[in-house]
Protein backbone atom coordinates (compact mmCIF):
# COMPACT_ATOMS: atom_id res chain seq x y z
CA UNK A 1 0.00 0.00 0.00
CA UNK A 2 1.36 3.41 -1.01
CA UNK A 3 1.54 6.35 1.39
CA UNK A 4 0.66 9.95 0.62
CA UNK A 5 1.98 12.39 3.20
CA UNK A 6 -0.37 15.30 3.76
CA UNK A 7 1.26 18.26 5.49
CA UNK A 8 -1.26 20.62 7.08
CA UNK A 9 -0.38 24.14 8.25
CA UNK A 10 -2.50 26.79 9.90
CA UNK A 11 -1.31 29.83 7.96
CA UNK A 12 -1.46 31.98 11.10
CA UNK A 13 1.54 30.00 12.35
CA UNK A 14 3.63 31.86 9.76
CA UNK A 15 3.00 35.15 11.59
CA UNK A 16 5.01 33.91 14.56
CA UNK A 17 7.92 32.70 12.42
CA UNK A 18 7.70 35.18 9.54
CA UNK A 19 11.12 36.81 9.89
CA UNK A 20 12.89 33.47 10.30
CA UNK A 21 11.07 31.90 7.34
CA UNK A 22 11.84 34.86 5.08
CA UNK A 23 15.56 34.39 5.71
CA UNK A 24 15.38 30.89 4.19
CA UNK A 25 13.90 32.09 0.88
CA UNK A 26 15.74 33.26 -2.20
CA UNK A 27 15.38 36.75 -3.65
CA UNK A 28 12.80 35.70 -6.25
CA UNK A 29 10.59 34.08 -3.61
CA UNK A 30 10.84 37.09 -1.32
CA UNK A 31 9.93 39.44 -4.18
CA UNK A 32 6.88 37.30 -4.98
CA UNK A 33 5.69 37.56 -1.38
CA UNK A 34 6.14 41.33 -1.30
CA UNK A 35 3.93 41.65 -4.37
CA UNK A 36 1.01 40.10 -2.48
CA UNK A 37 -1.32 42.87 -1.30
CA UNK A 38 -3.22 40.87 1.30
CA UNK A 39 -1.47 39.51 4.37
CA UNK A 40 -3.19 36.14 4.01
CA UNK A 41 -1.71 35.75 0.53
CA UNK A 42 1.73 36.71 1.83
CA UNK A 43 1.53 34.04 4.52
CA UNK A 44 0.35 31.39 2.07
CA UNK A 45 3.15 32.22 -0.36
CA UNK A 46 5.69 32.23 2.48
CA UNK A 47 4.69 28.77 3.73
CA UNK A 48 4.45 27.34 0.22
CA UNK A 49 7.93 28.57 -0.75
CA UNK A 50 9.43 27.36 2.52
CA UNK A 51 7.99 23.85 2.19
CA UNK A 52 9.12 23.53 -1.43
CA UNK A 53 12.62 24.59 -0.45
CA UNK A 54 12.64 21.93 2.25
CA UNK A 55 11.43 19.27 -0.17
CA UNK A 56 14.15 19.85 -2.77
CA UNK A 57 17.24 21.96 -3.34
CA UNK A 58 16.94 21.58 -7.11
CA UNK A 59 15.44 24.24 -9.37
CA UNK A 60 11.66 24.50 -9.31
CA UNK A 61 10.11 23.97 -12.73
CA UNK A 62 6.57 24.16 -14.09
CA UNK A 63 4.77 22.31 -16.86
CA UNK A 64 3.01 24.09 -19.73
CA UNK A 65 -0.03 24.75 -17.51
CA UNK A 66 1.95 26.03 -14.55
CA UNK A 67 2.04 22.94 -12.31
CA UNK A 68 5.28 23.05 -10.29
CA UNK A 69 7.65 20.10 -9.98
CA UNK A 70 11.26 19.20 -9.23
CA UNK A 71 13.49 16.91 -11.29
CA UNK A 72 14.95 15.51 -8.07
CA UNK A 73 12.22 15.09 -5.45
CA UNK A 74 8.98 13.23 -4.79
CA UNK A 75 5.86 14.42 -6.59
CA UNK A 76 3.98 17.13 -4.71
CA UNK A 77 1.04 19.49 -4.92
CA UNK A 78 -0.15 22.38 -2.77
CA UNK A 79 -3.57 23.87 -2.05
CA UNK A 80 -5.01 26.37 0.40
CA UNK A 81 -8.39 27.55 1.64
CA UNK A 82 -9.63 29.24 4.76
CA UNK A 83 -6.97 29.11 7.45
CA UNK A 84 -5.14 26.04 6.10
CA UNK A 85 -2.48 25.27 3.53
CA UNK A 86 -1.85 21.64 2.60
CA UNK A 87 0.96 19.92 0.73
CA UNK A 88 0.54 16.37 -0.60
CA UNK A 89 3.72 14.38 -1.26
CA UNK A 90 3.68 11.08 -3.15
CA UNK A 91 5.81 8.76 -5.27
CA UNK A 92 3.43 9.18 -8.23
CA UNK A 93 1.81 12.21 -9.83
CA UNK A 94 -0.46 13.76 -7.23
CA UNK A 95 -3.06 16.49 -6.96
CA UNK A 96 -4.64 17.92 -3.82
CA UNK A 97 -7.44 20.38 -3.18
CA UNK A 98 -8.75 21.79 0.09
CA UNK A 99 -11.90 23.88 0.44
CA UNK A 100 -13.45 25.47 3.50
CA UNK A 101 -17.14 24.56 3.71
CA UNK A 102 -19.06 27.82 3.47
CA UNK A 103 -22.42 28.91 2.10
CA UNK A 104 -22.45 29.67 -1.61
CA UNK A 105 -24.78 30.37 -4.51
CA UNK A 106 -25.96 26.94 -5.68
CA UNK A 107 -27.67 28.27 -8.81
CA UNK A 108 -24.51 28.18 -10.91
CA UNK A 109 -23.79 24.50 -10.41
CA UNK A 110 -24.77 23.55 -13.95
CA UNK A 111 -21.60 25.33 -15.06
CA UNK A 112 -19.45 23.09 -12.89
CA UNK A 113 -21.14 19.70 -12.62
CA UNK A 114 -22.74 17.36 -15.12
CA UNK A 115 -26.38 16.25 -14.81
CA UNK A 116 -25.60 13.07 -12.83
CA UNK A 117 -23.46 14.96 -10.33
CA UNK A 118 -25.99 17.75 -9.89
CA UNK A 119 -28.61 15.20 -8.85
CA UNK A 120 -26.38 14.11 -5.97
CA UNK A 121 -26.16 17.59 -4.48
CA UNK A 122 -28.21 17.88 -1.30
CA UNK A 123 -26.24 20.50 0.64
CA UNK A 124 -23.13 22.67 0.55
CA UNK A 125 -20.95 19.89 1.93
CA UNK A 126 -21.88 17.72 -1.06
CA UNK A 127 -20.82 20.54 -3.36
CA UNK A 128 -17.37 20.80 -1.82
CA UNK A 129 -16.78 17.04 -1.84
CA UNK A 130 -17.58 16.90 -5.57
CA UNK A 131 -15.65 20.06 -6.35
CA UNK A 132 -12.53 18.94 -4.47
CA UNK A 133 -12.57 15.54 -6.16
CA UNK A 134 -12.69 17.19 -9.58
CA UNK A 135 -10.07 19.79 -8.71
CA UNK A 136 -7.61 17.27 -7.26
CA UNK A 137 -7.89 15.17 -10.44
CA UNK A 138 -7.27 18.23 -12.62
CA UNK A 139 -4.23 19.14 -10.52
CA UNK A 140 -2.94 15.57 -10.64
CA UNK A 141 -3.21 15.64 -14.43
CA UNK A 142 -1.50 19.02 -14.47
CA UNK A 143 -4.05 20.69 -16.76
CA UNK A 144 -6.19 23.83 -16.58
CA UNK A 145 -9.36 24.49 -14.61
CA UNK A 146 -11.43 24.73 -17.80
CA UNK A 147 -11.63 20.92 -17.67
CA UNK A 148 -13.67 21.10 -14.45
CA UNK A 149 -17.01 20.04 -15.93
CA UNK A 150 -15.78 17.15 -18.06
CA UNK A 151 -13.55 15.41 -15.51
CA UNK A 152 -15.28 12.94 -13.15
CA UNK A 153 -15.77 13.66 -9.47
CA UNK A 154 -16.99 10.16 -8.60
CA UNK A 155 -16.05 8.01 -6.88
CA UNK A 156 -14.90 10.22 -4.03
CA UNK A 157 -12.89 7.27 -2.69
CA UNK A 158 -11.52 4.69 -5.10
CA UNK A 159 -10.49 4.29 -8.73
CA UNK A 160 -11.73 6.64 -11.43
CA UNK A 161 -10.78 6.54 -15.10
CA UNK A 162 -10.44 9.55 -17.38
CA UNK A 163 -9.49 9.22 -21.05
CA UNK A 164 -8.13 5.73 -20.50
CA UNK A 165 -5.94 6.65 -17.51
CA UNK A 166 -6.65 5.34 -14.01
CA UNK A 167 -6.45 7.45 -10.87
CA UNK A 168 -6.91 6.67 -7.20
CA UNK A 169 -8.86 9.22 -5.14
CA UNK A 170 -9.36 9.80 -1.40
CA UNK A 171 -11.57 12.43 0.24
CA UNK A 172 -11.68 13.46 3.90
CA UNK A 173 -12.85 16.17 6.28
CA UNK A 174 -10.49 18.22 8.45
CA UNK A 175 -11.80 20.91 10.77
CA UNK A 176 -14.68 22.02 8.49
CA UNK A 177 -12.41 21.82 5.45
CA UNK A 178 -12.79 19.11 2.82
CA UNK A 179 -9.61 17.67 1.32
CA UNK A 180 -9.35 15.52 -1.79
CA UNK A 181 -6.20 13.74 -2.94
CA UNK A 182 -5.80 12.08 -6.34
CA UNK A 183 -2.82 9.95 -7.34
CA UNK A 184 -2.11 8.63 -10.82
CA UNK A 185 -2.36 4.82 -11.02
CA UNK A 186 -4.46 2.13 -9.37
CA UNK A 187 -2.28 1.42 -6.36
CA UNK A 188 -4.33 2.00 -3.18
CA UNK A 189 -2.85 4.51 -0.78
CA UNK A 190 -3.26 5.66 2.78
CA UNK A 191 -3.03 9.27 3.86
CA UNK A 192 -0.54 10.11 6.60
CA UNK A 193 -1.60 13.47 7.98
CA UNK A 194 1.13 15.59 9.52
CA UNK A 195 0.14 18.80 11.27
CA UNK A 196 2.97 21.33 11.36
CA UNK A 197 3.03 23.08 14.72
CA UNK A 198 6.34 24.94 14.54
CA UNK A 199 9.18 26.00 12.27
CA UNK A 200 11.80 25.03 11.24
CA UNK A 201 10.22 21.83 9.93
CA UNK A 202 12.21 18.87 8.60
CA UNK A 203 10.27 17.35 5.70
CA UNK A 204 12.79 14.57 5.11
CA UNK A 205 12.42 13.42 8.71
CA UNK A 206 8.63 13.57 8.45
CA UNK A 207 8.62 11.42 5.30
CA UNK A 208 10.49 8.54 6.95
C-alpha positions in Angstrom: 0.0 0.0 0.0 1.4 3.4 -1.0 1.5 6.3 1.4 0.7 9.9 0.6 2.0 12.4 3.2 -0.4 15.3 3.8 1.3 18.3 5.5 -1.3 20.6 7.1 -0.4 24.1 8.2 -2.5 26.8 9.9 -1.3 29.8 8.0 -1.5 32.0 11.1 1.5 30.0 12.3 3.6 31.9 9.8 3.0 35.1 11.6 5.0 33.9 14.6 7.9 32.7 12.4 7.7 35.2 9.5 11.1 36.8 9.9 12.9 33.5 10.3 11.1 31.9 7.3 11.8 34.9 5.1 15.6 34.4 5.7 15.4 30.9 4.2 13.9 32.1 0.9 15.7 33.3 -2.2 15.4 36.7 -3.6 12.8 35.7 -6.2 10.6 34.1 -3.6 10.8 37.1 -1.3 9.9 39.4 -4.2 6.9 37.3 -5.0 5.7 37.6 -1.4 6.1 41.3 -1.3 3.9 41.6 -4.4 1.0 40.1 -2.5 -1.3 42.9 -1.3 -3.2 40.9 1.3 -1.5 39.5 4.4 -3.2 36.1 4.0 -1.7 35.8 0.5 1.7 36.7 1.8 1.5 34.0 4.5 0.4 31.4 2.1 3.2 32.2 -0.4 5.7 32.2 2.5 4.7 28.8 3.7 4.4 27.3 0.2 7.9 28.6 -0.7 9.4 27.4 2.5 8.0 23.9 2.2 9.1 23.5 -1.4 12.6 24.6 -0.4 12.6 21.9 2.3 11.4 19.3 -0.2 14.1 19.9 -2.8 17.2 22.0 -3.3 16.9 21.6 -7.1 15.4 24.2 -9.4 11.7 24.5 -9.3 10.1 24.0 -12.7 6.6 24.2 -14.1 4.8 22.3 -16.9 3.0 24.1 -19.7 0.0 24.7 -17.5 2.0 26.0 -14.5 2.0 22.9 -12.3 5.3 23.1 -10.3 7.7 20.1 -10.0 11.3 19.2 -9.2 13.5 16.9 -11.3 14.9 15.5 -8.1 12.2 15.1 -5.4 9.0 13.2 -4.8 5.9 14.4 -6.6 4.0 17.1 -4.7 1.0 19.5 -4.9 -0.1 22.4 -2.8 -3.6 23.9 -2.1 -5.0 26.4 0.4 -8.4 27.5 1.6 -9.6 29.2 4.8 -7.0 29.1 7.5 -5.1 26.0 6.1 -2.5 25.3 3.5 -1.9 21.6 2.6 1.0 19.9 0.7 0.5 16.4 -0.6 3.7 14.4 -1.3 3.7 11.1 -3.2 5.8 8.8 -5.3 3.4 9.2 -8.2 1.8 12.2 -9.8 -0.5 13.8 -7.2 -3.1 16.5 -7.0 -4.6 17.9 -3.8 -7.4 20.4 -3.2 -8.7 21.8 0.1 -11.9 23.9 0.4 -13.4 25.5 3.5 -17.1 24.6 3.7 -19.1 27.8 3.5 -22.4 28.9 2.1 -22.4 29.7 -1.6 -24.8 30.4 -4.5 -26.0 26.9 -5.7 -27.7 28.3 -8.8 -24.5 28.2 -10.9 -23.8 24.5 -10.4 -24.8 23.5 -13.9 -21.6 25.3 -15.1 -19.4 23.1 -12.9 -21.1 19.7 -12.6 -22.7 17.4 -15.1 -26.4 16.3 -14.8 -25.6 13.1 -12.8 -23.5 15.0 -10.3 -26.0 17.8 -9.9 -28.6 15.2 -8.9 -26.4 14.1 -6.0 -26.2 17.6 -4.5 -28.2 17.9 -1.3 -26.2 20.5 0.6 -23.1 22.7 0.6 -21.0 19.9 1.9 -21.9 17.7 -1.1 -20.8 20.5 -3.4 -17.4 20.8 -1.8 -16.8 17.0 -1.8 -17.6 16.9 -5.6 -15.7 20.1 -6.4 -12.5 18.9 -4.5 -12.6 15.5 -6.2 -12.7 17.2 -9.6 -10.1 19.8 -8.7 -7.6 17.3 -7.3 -7.9 15.2 -10.4 -7.3 18.2 -12.6 -4.2 19.1 -10.5 -2.9 15.6 -10.6 -3.2 15.6 -14.4 -1.5 19.0 -14.5 -4.0 20.7 -16.8 -6.2 23.8 -16.6 -9.4 24.5 -14.6 -11.4 24.7 -17.8 -11.6 20.9 -17.7 -13.7 21.1 -14.4 -17.0 20.0 -15.9 -15.8 17.2 -18.1 -13.6 15.4 -15.5 -15.3 12.9 -13.2 -15.8 13.7 -9.5 -17.0 10.2 -8.6 -16.1 8.0 -6.9 -14.9 10.2 -4.0 -12.9 7.3 -2.7 -11.5 4.7 -5.1 -10.5 4.3 -8.7 -11.7 6.6 -11.4 -10.8 6.5 -15.1 -10.4 9.6 -17.4 -9.5 9.2 -21.1 -8.1 5.7 -20.5 -5.9 6.6 -17.5 -6.6 5.3 -14.0 -6.4 7.5 -10.9 -6.9 6.7 -7.2 -8.9 9.2 -5.1 -9.4 9.8 -1.4 -11.6 12.4 0.2 -11.7 13.5 3.9 -12.8 16.2 6.3 -10.5 18.2 8.5 -11.8 20.9 10.8 -14.7 22.0 8.5 -12.4 21.8 5.5 -12.8 19.1 2.8 -9.6 17.7 1.3 -9.3 15.5 -1.8 -6.2 13.7 -2.9 -5.8 12.1 -6.3 -2.8 9.9 -7.3 -2.1 8.6 -10.8 -2.4 4.8 -11.0 -4.5 2.1 -9.4 -2.3 1.4 -6.4 -4.3 2.0 -3.2 -2.9 4.5 -0.8 -3.3 5.7 2.8 -3.0 9.3 3.9 -0.5 10.1 6.6 -1.6 13.5 8.0 1.1 15.6 9.5 0.1 18.8 11.3 3.0 21.3 11.4 3.0 23.1 14.7 6.3 24.9 14.5 9.2 26.0 12.3 11.8 25.0 11.2 10.2 21.8 9.9 12.2 18.9 8.6 10.3 17.4 5.7 12.8 14.6 5.1 12.4 13.4 8.7 8.6 13.6 8.4 8.6 11.4 5.3 10.5 8.5 7.0 
